[in-house]
């Protein structure tokens, strides 16, 4: 369930005696109404709405299919194997994407055209190694919070540590700062071109 600054609410609903769930949007003018789904999404027993922005764009998933919905274009799939968590008013979506590597999920950002793995956009210039597993929220300044795995000796003998992060976009040349909560270091990462 989520709400925006206008008081619109999105969530999932369905019969109490069934596992089938659909996505709803509630607003003060229209009340509660079901969000229509793409035909191949309607077969899933659970559609989940994760967030809504002030433009009434809704993000969610049907199984491992990520969607974005608005009243003009309806529901559109933008990624397979993704779980979106948040959308800001610019329409930037963040969440977790199934990964073929050693970690199950990788953090992503969808810009309306392309799904970007956040790890691919960052370059780390310090000791150890970082892996951004999940992105949980994005604000209007484009700052992203999520969870990461840090290995102090770069996949050596020291154990990995799970830690929260804050990514902050900075002016050109494009770079992103990473603030790892629980540490005092601010690490610089630059976007690869």
FENQUI-V255893 format. One record per residue. N is the residue number from 1. RES is the residue in three letters. BURIAL is + if it has 9 or more other ideal C-beta (glycine too) atoms within 8 Angstrom, else -. D_LAST is the distance of its C-alpha to the last C-alpha in Angstrom with 2 decimals. Layout:
N:RES:BURIAL:D_LAST
N:RES:BURIAL:D_LAST
//
This chain:
1:UNK:-:36.73
2:UNK:+:34.93
3:UNK:-:35.90
4:UNK:+:34.37
5:UNK:-:35.73
6:UNK:-:38.09
7:UNK:-:39.78
8:UNK:+:38.58
9:UNK:+:38.56
10:UNK:+:36.95
11:UNK:+:37.98
12:UNK:+:39.65
13:UNK:+:43.31
14:UNK:-:45.80
15:UNK:-:49.34
16:UNK:-:50.41
17:UNK:-:51.84
18:UNK:-:48.73
19:UNK:-:45.28
20:UNK:-:44.00
21:UNK:+:41.84
22:UNK:+:40.43
23:UNK:+:38.21
24:UNK:+:39.93
25:UNK:+:39.21
26:UNK:+:41.86
27:UNK:+:42.31
28:UNK:-:45.38
29:UNK:-:46.13
30:UNK:-:45.83
31:UNK:-:46.37
32:UNK:-:44.93
33:UNK:-:43.65
34:UNK:-:41.84
35:UNK:+:38.36
36:UNK:-:38.56
37:UNK:+:36.49
38:UNK:+:35.07
39:UNK:-:37.74
40:UNK:-:35.88
41:UNK:+:35.24
42:UNK:-:38.91
43:UNK:-:39.95
44:UNK:+:38.31
45:UNK:-:40.84
46:UNK:+:38.39
47:UNK:+:36.09
48:UNK:+:34.54
49:UNK:+:33.29
50:UNK:+:31.10
51:UNK:+:30.37
52:UNK:+:31.14
53:UNK:+:29.72
54:UNK:-:31.80
55:UNK:-:31.02
56:UNK:+:32.72
57:UNK:+:29.70
58:UNK:+:30.41
59:UNK:+:28.17
60:UNK:+:29.70
61:UNK:+:30.20
62:UNK:+:32.79
63:UNK:-:32.76
64:UNK:+:29.16
65:UNK:+:28.27
66:UNK:+:26.40
67:UNK:+:27.58
68:UNK:+:27.33
69:UNK:+:30.60
70:UNK:+:31.94
71:UNK:-:35.34
72:UNK:-:34.15
73:UNK:-:32.00
74:UNK:+:33.48
75:UNK:+:31.72
76:UNK:+:28.50
77:UNK:+:26.85
78:UNK:+:23.06
79:UNK:+:22.61
80:UNK:-:24.86
81:UNK:-:25.16
82:UNK:+:23.98
83:UNK:+:25.93
84:UNK:+:24.87
85:UNK:+:26.34
86:UNK:+:25.63
87:UNK:+:24.70
88:UNK:+:24.51
89:UNK:-:25.94
90:UNK:-:22.65
91:UNK:+:22.70
92:UNK:+:19.83
93:UNK:+:21.05
94:UNK:+:20.52
95:UNK:+:22.28
96:UNK:+:22.37
97:UNK:+:21.44
98:UNK:+:23.46
99:UNK:-:21.70
100:UNK:-:22.76
101:UNK:-:22.04
102:UNK:-:24.45
103:UNK:+:24.11
104:UNK:-:25.59
105:UNK:+:23.16
106:UNK:+:19.56
107:UNK:+:18.65
108:UNK:+:16.97
109:UNK:+:16.34
110:UNK:+:17.31
111:UNK:-:16.49
112:UNK:-:19.22
113:UNK:-:17.32
114:UNK:-:15.06
115:UNK:+:15.64
116:UNK:+:12.68
117:UNK:+:13.58
118:UNK:+:13.17
119:UNK:+:13.10
120:UNK:-:9.88
121:UNK:+:8.23
122:UNK:+:10.05
123:UNK:-:10.52
124:UNK:+:14.24
125:UNK:-:15.96
126:UNK:-:19.58
127:UNK:-:22.45
128:UNK:+:22.66
129:UNK:-:20.21
130:UNK:+:19.28
131:UNK:+:19.12
132:UNK:+:18.93
133:UNK:+:21.70
134:UNK:+:22.54
135:UNK:+:21.67
136:UNK:+:25.00
137:UNK:+:24.60
138:UNK:+:22.50
139:UNK:-:24.17
140:UNK:-:24.08
141:UNK:-:21.85
142:UNK:+:19.16
143:UNK:+:20.18
144:UNK:+:20.19
145:UNK:+:22.85
146:UNK:+:23.33
147:UNK:+:24.40
148:UNK:+:22.73
149:UNK:+:23.98
150:UNK:+:23.86
151:UNK:+:25.18
152:UNK:-:26.37
153:UNK:+:26.52
154:UNK:-:23.59
155:UNK:-:25.66
156:UNK:-:28.69
157:UNK:-:32.18
158:UNK:-:31.63
159:UNK:-:31.54
160:UNK:-:28.55
161:UNK:-:28.83
162:UNK:-:28.03
163:UNK:+:26.91
164:UNK:+:25.88
165:UNK:+:22.66
166:UNK:+:21.59
167:UNK:+:17.98
168:UNK:+:17.87
169:UNK:-:15.16
170:UNK:-:15.25
171:UNK:-:14.84
172:UNK:-:12.05
173:UNK:-:10.24
174:UNK:+:9.17
175:UNK:+:10.58
176:UNK:+:13.14
177:UNK:+:16.45
178:UNK:+:18.38
179:UNK:+:22.14
180:UNK:+:24.06
181:UNK:-:27.52
182:UNK:-:30.26
183:UNK:-:28.64
184:UNK:-:28.58
185:UNK:-:25.18
186:UNK:-:22.24
187:UNK:+:19.14
188:UNK:-:15.87
189:UNK:+:12.62
190:UNK:+:9.19
191:UNK:+:6.35
192:UNK:-:3.76
193:UNK:-:0.00
//
